Amino acid sequence: MSTQRYFIQLAYNGAPFNGWQIQPEAPSVQQELEEALSKILRHPINVVGCGRTDSGVHASKFFAHFETHKKIDAKSLLFKVNCIISFEIALYKIYKVDSEMHARFSANSRTYHYFINPIKDPFYFKTSWFMHQDLDLVKMNQACAHLLGSHDFTSFSKLHTQTRTNDCTISEAKWEKIDNQLRFTITADRFLHNMVRAIVGTCVNVGKGKITPLDFKEIIELKSRQKAGASVPAHGLFLVDVTYP
């Protein structure tokens, strides 16, 4: 029986979930989505995501794919899934793709934002890291210049992961002030486990004057997680874009 592959564009608030990927005895976005689709389509659905966001991390633009042998009305399915899935997850599009299109392996790049809020704000405390301290954005951006290009980013990776290589190519990395918040933007072909949060933590050390931009460059070259800064809280991190051919 032939099947058709579909892509889903969705967003989610990661606060109540133990990340994207299904975990034993812990809520995940993948599990909720698979259960909703399986219930409506009346056969088991396996959903493949474009990445594996950590526990508490958000996504304003996330892609996943699934296959079904049933003929479906994409708009009707979109409406039905949104009706039964939790309010922390929203589906925006469901559309047909070729069988070789893969949500994870076909992606060209991914972009993350990390938000720091230096002012106490009751509307952003769950989606940004509240840190009441002045940071030197000029020096932080000088440090970010050393991230650009292809490097071994072992210094910013969680230890003992099963990745084949820690090499990534970063095409954008910058800090900017937007209204009262500080926003870090980073785009790469791939990311290591915990990589963005470790980079942000090390950038903050530059901004506080604990290390210099040249120290930051040396940390990359040392390929040692112990030399980099601490990982910052997950709730300030958003996956905001994924590009495909």
C-alpha positions as CSV (number, residue, x, y, z in Angstrom):
1,M,0.0,0.0,0.0
2,S,1.5,3.3,-1.1
3,T,1.9,6.2,1.4
4,Q,2.1,9.9,1.1
5,R,4.6,12.0,3.1
6,Y,3.4,15.3,4.7
7,F,5.3,18.1,6.3
8,I,3.9,20.0,9.4
9,Q,4.8,23.5,10.4
10,L,4.1,24.0,14.1
11,A,5.1,26.0,17.1
12,Y,5.2,25.1,20.8
13,N,5.8,26.5,24.3
14,G,8.4,24.1,25.7
15,A,7.6,24.8,29.4
16,P,5.5,21.8,30.2
17,F,7.4,19.4,28.0
18,N,10.5,17.3,28.5
19,G,11.7,18.4,25.0
20,W,10.6,17.4,21.6
21,Q,11.6,13.8,21.6
22,I,9.5,11.0,23.3
23,Q,10.8,10.2,26.7
24,P,9.8,7.4,29.1
25,E,7.2,8.6,31.6
26,A,7.7,12.3,30.6
27,P,5.5,14.6,28.4
28,S,7.0,15.5,25.0
29,V,5.8,17.4,22.0
30,Q,6.4,14.4,19.7
31,Q,4.2,12.2,21.8
32,E,1.3,14.6,21.9
33,L,1.5,15.1,18.1
34,E,1.7,11.4,17.4
35,E,-1.2,10.6,19.6
36,A,-3.4,13.4,18.1
37,L,-2.7,12.3,14.5
38,S,-3.1,8.6,15.3
39,K,-6.5,9.3,16.9
40,I,-7.8,11.3,14.0
41,L,-6.3,9.1,11.2
42,R,-7.1,5.9,13.0
43,H,-3.8,4.2,12.5
44,P,-0.4,4.6,14.3
45,I,1.5,7.6,13.1
46,N,5.2,8.1,13.6
47,V,6.3,11.8,13.5
48,V,9.9,12.8,12.7
49,G,11.0,16.3,13.9
50,C,13.6,18.7,12.4
51,G,15.6,18.5,15.6
52,R,15.5,17.6,19.3
53,T,15.0,20.6,21.5
54,D,15.9,20.2,25.1
55,S,13.4,20.2,28.0
56,G,11.9,23.7,28.4
57,V,13.1,25.0,25.1
58,H,10.5,26.7,22.8
59,A,10.0,26.7,19.1
60,S,8.2,29.4,17.1
61,K,8.9,27.6,13.8
62,F,9.4,23.8,13.9
63,F,8.9,21.2,11.1
64,A,8.1,17.6,11.3
65,H,7.0,14.9,8.8
66,F,4.7,11.9,8.9
67,E,3.4,9.3,6.4
68,T,-0.1,7.9,5.9
69,H,-1.7,5.6,3.4
70,K,-5.0,7.4,3.8
71,K,-6.2,10.2,1.6
72,I,-6.5,13.3,3.7
73,D,-7.8,16.9,3.5
74,A,-4.9,18.8,4.9
75,K,-6.9,21.8,6.0
76,S,-9.5,19.6,7.7
77,L,-6.7,17.6,9.5
78,L,-5.0,20.8,10.6
79,F,-8.2,22.0,12.2
80,K,-9.0,18.7,13.9
81,V,-5.5,18.3,15.4
82,N,-5.5,21.9,16.7
83,C,-8.9,21.1,18.4
84,I,-7.6,18.2,20.4
85,I,-3.9,19.0,21.0
86,S,-2.8,21.0,24.1
87,F,-2.8,24.8,24.0
88,E,1.0,24.8,24.2
89,I,1.2,23.4,20.7
90,A,-0.1,25.0,17.5
91,L,-0.1,23.6,14.0
92,Y,0.1,26.2,11.2
93,K,0.4,24.1,8.0
94,I,0.2,20.5,6.7
95,Y,1.3,19.9,3.1
96,K,2.4,17.2,0.8
97,V,6.1,16.7,0.0
98,D,8.1,14.2,-2.0
99,S,9.1,11.0,-0.3
100,E,12.8,12.0,-0.1
101,M,12.1,15.2,1.8
102,H,13.1,14.6,5.4
103,A,12.3,17.1,8.2
104,R,15.7,16.6,9.9
105,F,18.2,15.5,7.3
106,S,17.0,17.7,4.4
107,A,17.3,20.9,6.5
108,N,20.0,23.3,5.3
109,S,20.2,25.5,8.4
110,R,18.6,26.2,11.7
111,T,18.3,29.5,13.6
112,Y,17.9,30.1,17.3
113,H,17.2,33.1,19.4
114,Y,18.1,33.5,23.1
115,F,16.5,36.3,25.1
116,I,17.9,38.0,28.2
117,N,15.8,40.4,30.1
118,P,17.7,42.9,32.3
119,I,14.4,44.4,33.7
120,K,12.0,42.4,35.8
121,D,8.9,41.9,33.7
122,P,5.9,39.7,34.6
123,F,5.1,39.0,30.9
124,Y,8.5,37.7,29.9
125,F,9.8,35.8,32.9
126,K,8.9,32.4,31.4
127,T,10.3,33.1,28.0
128,S,13.6,35.0,28.8
129,W,16.4,34.8,31.3
130,F,16.0,37.6,33.9
131,M,19.5,38.9,34.7
132,H,19.8,42.3,36.2
133,Q,23.4,43.1,35.2
134,D,25.0,45.3,32.5
135,L,26.6,43.4,29.7
136,D,29.1,44.8,27.1
137,L,27.4,43.9,23.8
138,V,30.4,45.3,21.8
139,K,32.8,42.8,23.3
140,M,30.2,40.0,23.1
141,N,29.8,40.6,19.4
142,Q,33.6,40.7,19.1
143,A,33.6,37.2,20.7
144,C,30.8,36.0,18.4
145,A,33.0,36.8,15.3
146,H,35.2,33.9,16.3
147,L,32.2,31.5,16.0
148,L,31.7,32.2,12.3
149,G,32.8,29.5,9.9
150,S,33.4,25.8,10.3
151,H,34.9,24.7,13.7
152,D,35.0,21.8,16.1
153,F,32.6,23.0,18.9
154,T,33.4,20.4,21.5
155,S,33.8,23.2,24.0
156,F,30.1,24.0,23.8
157,S,28.8,20.4,23.6
158,K,27.3,18.3,26.3
159,L,29.8,15.6,27.2
160,H,29.5,11.9,26.1
161,T,27.0,12.4,23.3
162,Q,26.8,9.9,20.4
163,T,27.4,12.4,17.6
164,R,29.7,11.3,14.8
165,T,31.5,14.7,14.7
166,N,31.4,18.0,16.7
167,D,32.1,20.1,13.6
168,C,29.5,22.7,12.7
169,T,29.4,25.6,10.3
170,I,28.0,28.9,11.8
171,S,26.9,31.5,9.3
172,E,25.4,34.1,11.8
173,A,26.1,34.9,15.4
174,K,25.2,38.3,16.9
175,W,23.8,40.1,20.0
176,E,21.5,43.1,19.7
177,K,19.2,45.1,22.0
178,I,15.6,45.1,21.0
179,D,13.4,47.3,23.2
180,N,14.4,46.3,26.8
181,Q,15.6,42.8,25.9
182,L,18.9,41.4,24.7
183,R,18.6,38.9,21.8
184,F,21.2,36.5,20.6
185,T,20.8,35.1,17.1
186,I,22.7,32.1,15.8
187,T,22.4,30.2,12.5
188,A,24.2,27.0,11.6
189,D,24.0,23.9,9.5
190,R,23.7,21.8,12.7
191,F,23.8,22.2,16.4
192,L,25.3,20.0,19.2
193,H,23.4,19.0,22.3
194,N,23.3,22.1,24.6
195,M,25.5,24.1,22.2
196,V,23.5,27.3,22.1
197,R,23.0,27.6,25.8
198,A,26.7,27.0,26.4
199,I,27.7,29.6,23.9
200,V,25.3,32.1,25.5
201,G,26.8,31.4,28.9
202,T,30.3,31.9,27.6
203,C,29.3,35.2,25.8
204,V,27.8,36.4,29.1
205,N,31.1,35.9,30.8
206,V,32.6,38.1,28.1
207,G,29.9,40.7,28.6
208,K,30.6,40.7,32.4
209,G,34.3,41.2,31.8
210,K,35.3,37.8,33.3
211,I,37.0,36.8,30.0
212,T,38.0,38.7,26.8
213,P,37.0,38.0,23.2
214,L,40.4,36.5,22.6
215,D,39.8,34.2,25.6
216,F,36.6,33.2,23.9
217,K,38.5,32.3,20.8
218,E,40.9,30.2,22.8
219,I,38.1,28.4,24.5
220,I,36.8,27.3,21.0
221,E,40.3,26.1,20.1
222,L,40.8,24.2,23.4
223,K,37.9,21.9,22.6
224,S,37.2,21.4,26.3
225,R,33.7,21.8,27.9
226,Q,35.3,22.7,31.2
227,K,36.8,25.8,29.8
228,A,33.5,27.3,28.6
229,G,30.8,29.0,30.6
230,A,27.8,27.4,32.3
231,S,24.7,26.6,30.3
232,V,22.1,29.3,30.7
233,P,18.4,28.4,31.5
234,A,16.4,26.7,28.8
235,H,13.3,28.9,29.0
236,G,15.1,31.8,27.1
237,L,15.8,29.7,24.1
238,F,13.7,29.5,20.9
239,L,14.1,27.7,17.6
240,V,12.9,30.3,15.2
241,D,13.6,29.1,11.7
242,V,14.6,26.0,9.7
243,T,15.4,26.3,6.0
244,Y,15.1,23.6,3.3
245,P,16.2,23.3,-0.3
